[in-house]
Amino acid sequence: MEDPMLINKRKFDIRVWVLITMDCRVFLFKEGYLRMTSSNYDLTPESILRPEVHLTNNAVQSKFEDYGKFENGN
């Protein structure tokens, strides 16, 4: 994605839990959370293959030096 929405120059995703019952009732858990990358977004050729710049997955982020630098658990 060339121009994604960023927070403080970093990629993020929003996690919320939703339950949809068989009779189509919808329940939303009010306390969602954001997952953030540990590095600023960059599209230079050097950064394209750096997962800490592009993937918000905690299992990926926890392997890098800046993990937790900006917020607990990114």
A tleap script that builds the chain and sets N, CA, C and O, in Angstrom:
source leaprc.protein.ff14SB
mol = sequence {
  NMET GLU ASP PRO MET LEU ILE ASN LYS ARG
  LYS PHE ASP ILE ARG VAL TRP VAL LEU ILE
  THR MET ASP CYS ARG VAL PHE LEU PHE LYS
  GLU GLY TYR LEU ARG MET THR SER SER ASN
  TYR ASP LEU THR PRO GLU SER ILE LEU ARG
  PRO GLU VAL HIE LEU THR ASN ASN ALA VAL
  GLN SER LYS PHE GLU ASP TYR GLY LYS PHE
  GLU ASN GLY CASN
}
set mol.1.N position { 0.849 -1.167 0.000 }
set mol.1.CA position { 0.000 0.000 0.000 }
set mol.1.C position { 0.899 1.236 0.000 }
set mol.1.O position { 1.754 1.383 0.874 }
set mol.2.N position { 0.713 2.097 -0.951 }
set mol.2.CA position { 1.576 3.269 -1.075 }
set mol.2.C position { 1.356 4.325 -0.009 }
set mol.2.O position { 2.318 4.905 0.495 }
set mol.3.N position { 0.114 4.580 0.339 }
set mol.3.CA position { -0.180 5.682 1.250 }
set mol.3.C position { -1.147 5.231 2.355 }
set mol.3.O position { -2.300 5.661 2.378 }
set mol.4.N position { -0.687 4.374 3.264 }
set mol.4.CA position { -1.600 3.888 4.304 }
set mol.4.C position { -1.846 4.939 5.374 }
set mol.4.O position { -1.069 5.883 5.513 }
set mol.5.N position { -2.919 4.777 6.127 }
set mol.5.CA position { -3.162 5.629 7.286 }
set mol.5.C position { -2.128 5.244 8.343 }
set mol.5.O position { -1.916 4.058 8.598 }
set mol.6.N position { -1.487 6.232 8.958 }
set mol.6.CA position { -0.438 5.985 9.934 }
set mol.6.C position { -0.750 6.697 11.241 }
set mol.6.O position { -1.480 7.688 11.259 }
set mol.7.N position { -0.196 6.192 12.326 }
set mol.7.CA position { -0.231 6.884 13.611 }
set mol.7.C position { 1.219 7.112 14.007 }
set mol.7.O position { 1.990 6.160 14.125 }
set mol.8.N position { 1.587 8.356 14.209 }
set mol.8.CA position { 2.972 8.702 14.548 }
set mol.8.C position { 3.970 8.078 13.574 }
set mol.8.O position { 5.025 7.593 13.982 }
set mol.9.N position { 3.632 8.095 12.289 }
set mol.9.CA position { 4.473 7.594 11.193 }
set mol.9.C position { 4.638 6.078 11.190 }
set mol.9.O position { 5.523 5.555 10.513 }
set mol.10.N position { 3.787 5.358 11.947 }
set mol.10.CA position { 3.884 3.905 12.009 }
set mol.10.C position { 2.569 3.249 11.603 }
set mol.10.O position { 1.488 3.789 11.836 }
set mol.11.N position { 2.686 2.065 10.986 }
set mol.11.CA position { 1.496 1.309 10.603 }
set mol.11.C position { 0.823 0.736 11.843 }
set mol.11.O position { 1.458 0.549 12.880 }
set mol.12.N position { -0.469 0.460 11.720 }
set mol.12.CA position { -1.235 -0.084 12.830 }
set mol.12.C position { -2.399 -0.896 12.301 }
set mol.12.O position { -2.772 -0.777 11.134 }
set mol.13.N position { -2.960 -1.709 13.147 }
set mol.13.CA position { -4.261 -2.308 12.848 }
set mol.13.C position { -5.107 -2.249 14.109 }
set mol.13.O position { -4.590 -2.129 15.219 }
set mol.14.N position { -6.392 -2.333 13.921 }
set mol.14.CA position { -7.355 -2.214 15.019 }
set mol.14.C position { -7.969 -3.587 15.261 }
set mol.14.O position { -8.442 -4.243 14.333 }
set mol.15.N position { -7.955 -4.009 16.520 }
set mol.15.CA position { -8.533 -5.297 16.890 }
set mol.15.C position { -9.749 -5.072 17.782 }
set mol.15.O position { -9.664 -4.400 18.810 }
set mol.16.N position { -10.883 -5.644 17.373 }
set mol.16.CA position { -12.097 -5.604 18.177 }
set mol.16.C position { -12.753 -6.982 18.068 }
set mol.16.O position { -12.668 -7.647 17.036 }
set mol.17.N position { -13.392 -7.383 19.132 }
set mol.17.CA position { -14.076 -8.665 19.132 }
set mol.17.C position { -15.560 -8.438 18.905 }
set mol.17.O position { -16.179 -7.578 19.532 }
set mol.18.N position { -16.118 -9.231 17.990 }
set mol.18.CA position { -17.534 -9.138 17.643 }
set mol.18.C position { -18.116 -10.550 17.671 }
set mol.18.O position { -17.510 -11.496 17.167 }
set mol.19.N position { -19.283 -10.673 18.258 }
set mol.19.CA position { -19.997 -11.944 18.265 }
set mol.19.C position { -21.289 -11.756 17.486 }
set mol.19.O position { -22.075 -10.854 17.775 }
set mol.20.N position { -21.501 -12.611 16.503 }
set mol.20.CA position { -22.745 -12.598 15.735 }
set mol.20.C position { -23.414 -13.939 15.979 }
set mol.20.O position { -22.857 -14.994 15.675 }
set mol.21.N position { -24.613 -13.880 16.530 }
set mol.21.CA position { -25.332 -15.110 16.866 }
set mol.21.C position { -26.040 -15.668 15.637 }
set mol.21.O position { -26.127 -15.010 14.600 }
set mol.22.N position { -26.546 -16.899 15.773 }
set mol.22.CA position { -27.244 -17.536 14.648 }
set mol.22.C position { -28.502 -16.778 14.243 }
set mol.22.O position { -28.939 -16.859 13.095 }
set mol.23.N position { -29.094 -16.028 15.203 }
set mol.23.CA position { -30.276 -15.239 14.853 }
set mol.23.C position { -29.904 -13.799 14.499 }
set mol.23.O position { -30.742 -12.900 14.565 }
set mol.24.N position { -28.640 -13.587 14.124 }
set mol.24.CA position { -28.105 -12.313 13.601 }
set mol.24.C position { -28.068 -11.171 14.615 }
set mol.24.O position { -28.072 -10.002 14.230 }
set mol.25.N position { -28.030 -11.499 15.900 }
set mol.25.CA position { -27.778 -10.449 16.879 }
set mol.25.C position { -26.278 -10.205 16.917 }
set mol.25.O position { -25.487 -11.137 16.776 }
set mol.26.N position { -25.888 -8.953 17.108 }
set mol.26.CA position { -24.470 -8.585 17.092 }
set mol.26.C position { -24.080 -8.013 18.449 }
set mol.26.O position { -24.754 -7.133 18.983 }
set mol.27.N position { -22.988 -8.523 18.993 }
set mol.27.CA position { -22.446 -8.032 20.259 }
set mol.27.C position { -21.015 -7.579 20.013 }
set mol.27.O position { -20.217 -8.310 19.427 }
set mol.28.N position { -20.698 -6.381 20.457 }
set mol.28.CA position { -19.367 -5.814 20.264 }
set mol.28.C position { -18.713 -5.627 21.621 }
set mol.28.O position { -19.277 -4.974 22.499 }
set mol.29.N position { -17.521 -6.198 21.801 }
set mol.29.CA position { -16.770 -5.994 23.028 }
set mol.29.C position { -16.166 -4.600 22.957 }
set mol.29.O position { -15.440 -4.295 22.010 }
set mol.30.N position { -16.446 -3.752 23.929 }
set mol.30.CA position { -16.093 -2.331 23.858 }
set mol.30.C position { -14.599 -2.055 23.911 }
set mol.30.O position { -14.156 -1.016 23.423 }
set mol.31.N position { -13.810 -2.952 24.487 }
set mol.31.CA position { -12.394 -2.670 24.673 }
set mol.31.C position { -11.534 -3.326 23.597 }
set mol.31.O position { -10.978 -4.403 23.815 }
set mol.32.N position { -11.426 -2.691 22.455 }
set mol.32.CA position { -10.536 -3.144 21.405 }
set mol.32.C position { -9.134 -2.619 21.672 }
set mol.32.O position { -8.893 -1.976 22.694 }
set mol.33.N position { -8.219 -2.887 20.765 }
set mol.33.CA position { -6.867 -2.361 20.930 }
set mol.33.C position { -6.200 -2.177 19.573 }
set mol.33.O position { -6.642 -2.731 18.566 }
set mol.34.N position { -5.133 -1.393 19.566 }
set mol.34.CA position { -4.328 -1.167 18.363 }
set mol.34.C position { -3.066 -1.995 18.453 }
set mol.34.O position { -2.489 -2.146 19.530 }
set mol.35.N position { -2.636 -2.532 17.326 }
set mol.35.CA position { -1.311 -3.139 17.234 }
set mol.35.C position { -0.483 -2.221 16.343 }
set mol.35.O position { -0.926 -1.814 15.269 }
set mol.36.N position { 0.713 -1.903 16.798 }
set mol.36.CA position { 1.564 -0.949 16.088 }
set mol.36.C position { 2.866 -1.620 15.650 }
set mol.36.O position { 3.303 -2.605 16.245 }
set mol.37.N position { 3.474 -1.072 14.604 }
set mol.37.CA position { 4.820 -1.519 14.238 }
set mol.37.C position { 5.830 -0.822 15.137 }
set mol.37.O position { 5.520 0.190 15.766 }
set mol.38.N position { 7.029 -1.365 15.193 }
set mol.38.CA position { 8.067 -0.775 16.046 }
set mol.38.C position { 8.997 0.147 15.265 }
set mol.38.O position { 9.941 0.700 15.829 }
set mol.39.N position { 8.734 0.312 13.975 }
set mol.39.CA position { 9.554 1.197 13.134 }
set mol.39.C position { 8.655 2.078 12.282 }
set mol.39.O position { 7.519 1.713 11.979 }
set mol.40.N position { 9.164 3.226 11.904 }
set mol.40.CA position { 8.413 4.132 11.037 }
set mol.40.C position { 8.186 3.505 9.669 }
set mol.40.O position { 9.025 2.757 9.167 }
set mol.41.N position { 7.047 3.818 9.079 }
set mol.41.CA position { 6.696 3.324 7.755 }
set mol.41.C position { 7.647 3.903 6.727 }
set mol.41.O position { 7.980 5.087 6.767 }
set mol.42.N position { 8.081 3.057 5.804 }
set mol.42.CA position { 9.053 3.475 4.796 }
set mol.42.C position { 8.896 2.562 3.588 }
set mol.42.O position { 8.734 1.351 3.741 }
set mol.43.N position { 8.942 3.129 2.397 }
set mol.43.CA position { 8.827 2.322 1.185 }
set mol.43.C position { 10.125 2.269 0.389 }
set mol.43.O position { 10.104 1.917 -0.790 }
set mol.44.N position { 11.231 2.605 0.992 }
set mol.44.CA position { 12.507 2.510 0.282 }
set mol.44.C position { 12.807 1.040 0.010 }
set mol.44.O position { 12.334 0.165 0.735 }
set mol.45.N position { 13.586 0.765 -1.028 }
set mol.45.CA position { 13.921 -0.637 -1.332 }
set mol.45.C position { 14.538 -1.385 -0.142 }
set mol.45.O position { 14.324 -2.588 0.006 }
set mol.46.N position { 15.294 -0.689 0.700 }
set mol.46.CA position { 15.922 -1.340 1.857 }
set mol.46.C position { 14.888 -1.788 2.894 }
set mol.46.O position { 15.095 -2.781 3.592 }
set mol.47.N position { 13.794 -1.067 2.991 }
set mol.47.CA position { 12.811 -1.373 4.048 }
set mol.47.C position { 11.720 -2.350 3.614 }
set mol.47.O position { 10.992 -2.878 4.454 }
set mol.48.N position { 11.605 -2.588 2.333 }
set mol.48.CA position { 10.509 -3.429 1.841 }
set mol.48.C position { 10.522 -4.818 2.488 }
set mol.48.O position { 9.458 -5.369 2.771 }
set mol.49.N position { 11.670 -5.378 2.721 }
set mol.49.CA position { 11.758 -6.727 3.284 }
set mol.49.C position { 11.922 -6.746 4.801 }
set mol.49.O position { 12.174 -7.804 5.378 }
set mol.50.N position { 11.786 -5.601 5.451 }
set mol.50.CA position { 11.918 -5.533 6.913 }
set mol.50.C position { 10.532 -5.683 7.545 }
set mol.50.O position { 9.725 -4.757 7.467 }
set mol.51.N position { 10.239 -6.822 8.166 }
set mol.51.CA position { 8.898 -7.058 8.708 }
set mol.51.C position { 8.515 -6.098 9.829 }
set mol.51.O position { 7.329 -5.811 9.999 }
set mol.52.N position { 9.476 -5.592 10.599 }
set mol.52.CA position { 9.142 -4.675 11.698 }
set mol.52.C position { 8.602 -3.339 11.196 }
set mol.52.O position { 8.027 -2.578 11.975 }
set mol.53.N position { 8.777 -3.044 9.915 }
set mol.53.CA position { 8.263 -1.813 9.315 }
set mol.53.C position { 6.833 -2.012 8.804 }
set mol.53.O position { 6.047 -1.065 8.764 }
set mol.54.N position { 6.503 -3.238 8.417 }
set mol.54.CA position { 5.247 -3.464 7.702 }
set mol.54.C position { 4.234 -4.374 8.396 }
set mol.54.O position { 3.044 -4.296 8.092 }
set mol.55.N position { 4.669 -5.229 9.315 }
set mol.55.CA position { 3.753 -6.182 9.952 }
set mol.55.C position { 3.517 -5.826 11.412 }
set mol.55.O position { 4.469 -5.582 12.153 }
set mol.56.N position { 2.277 -5.796 11.824 }
set mol.56.CA position { 1.949 -5.418 13.203 }
set mol.56.C position { 1.841 -6.620 14.131 }
set mol.56.O position { 1.648 -6.452 15.335 }
set mol.57.N position { 1.958 -7.804 13.604 }
set mol.57.CA position { 1.818 -9.022 14.396 }
set mol.57.C position { 2.795 -9.028 15.568 }
set mol.57.O position { 3.990 -8.806 15.378 }
set mol.58.N position { 2.298 -9.280 16.775 }
set mol.58.CA position { 3.122 -9.254 17.978 }
set mol.58.C position { 4.251 -10.291 17.930 }
set mol.58.O position { 5.357 -10.017 18.396 }
set mol.59.N position { 3.985 -11.459 17.379 }
set mol.59.CA position { 5.017 -12.500 17.278 }
set mol.59.C position { 6.165 -12.039 16.385 }
set mol.59.O position { 7.316 -12.405 16.624 }
set mol.60.N position { 5.871 -11.252 15.374 }
set mol.60.CA position { 6.910 -10.696 14.498 }
set mol.60.C position { 7.621 -9.547 15.203 }
set mol.60.O position { 8.851 -9.517 15.256 }
set mol.61.N position { 6.862 -8.609 15.742 }
set mol.61.CA position { 7.444 -7.415 16.362 }
set mol.61.C position { 8.353 -7.747 17.542 }
set mol.61.O position { 9.367 -7.078 17.741 }
set mol.62.N position { 8.010 -8.761 18.323 }
set mol.62.CA position { 8.771 -9.080 19.537 }
set mol.62.C position { 10.198 -9.543 19.251 }
set mol.62.O position { 11.009 -9.623 20.174 }
set mol.63.N position { 10.515 -9.845 18.018 }
set mol.63.CA position { 11.861 -10.301 17.648 }
set mol.63.C position { 12.830 -9.151 17.383 }
set mol.63.O position { 14.020 -9.384 17.174 }
set mol.64.N position { 12.335 -7.917 17.389 }
set mol.64.CA position { 13.176 -6.792 16.996 }
set mol.64.C position { 13.528 -5.894 18.176 }
set mol.64.O position { 12.797 -5.816 19.163 }
set mol.65.N position { 14.656 -5.225 18.047 }
set mol.65.CA position { 15.235 -4.417 19.127 }
set mol.65.C position { 14.300 -3.327 19.644 }
set mol.65.O position { 14.264 -3.078 20.849 }
set mol.66.N position { 13.555 -2.680 18.778 }
set mol.66.CA position { 12.690 -1.567 19.179 }
set mol.66.C position { 11.321 -2.002 19.712 }
set mol.66.O position { 10.464 -1.158 19.976 }
set mol.67.N position { 11.114 -3.293 19.868 }
set mol.67.CA position { 9.841 -3.791 20.394 }
set mol.67.C position { 9.589 -3.179 21.773 }
set mol.67.O position { 10.450 -3.255 22.650 }
set mol.68.N position { 8.444 -2.587 21.965 }
set mol.68.CA position { 8.097 -1.974 23.243 }
set mol.68.C position { 8.692 -0.598 23.465 }
set mol.68.O position { 8.496 -0.014 24.531 }
set mol.69.N position { 9.411 -0.063 22.494 }
set mol.69.CA position { 10.056 1.245 22.639 }
set mol.69.C position { 9.028 2.366 22.793 }
set mol.69.O position { 9.242 3.299 23.568 }
set mol.70.N position { 7.930 2.282 22.069 }
set mol.70.CA position { 6.937 3.360 22.066 }
set mol.70.C position { 5.765 3.093 22.997 }
set mol.70.O position { 5.220 4.026 23.587 }
set mol.71.N position { 5.371 1.837 23.135 }
set mol.71.CA position { 4.288 1.446 24.020 }
set mol.71.C position { 4.513 -0.012 24.403 }
set mol.71.O position { 5.194 -0.737 23.678 }
set mol.72.N position { 3.968 -0.446 25.503 }
set mol.72.CA position { 4.143 -1.832 25.942 }
set mol.72.C position { 3.585 -2.781 24.899 }
set mol.72.O position { 2.421 -2.678 24.511 }
set mol.73.N position { 4.405 -3.689 24.454 }
set mol.73.CA position { 3.943 -4.713 23.525 }
set mol.73.C position { 3.581 -4.217 22.145 }
set mol.73.O position { 2.954 -4.936 21.367 }
set mol.74.N position { 3.970 -2.994 21.835 }
set mol.74.CA position { 3.634 -2.372 20.556 }
set mol.74.C position { 2.132 -2.430 20.348 }
set mol.74.O position { 1.631 -1.959 19.327 }
savepdb mol mol.pdb
quit
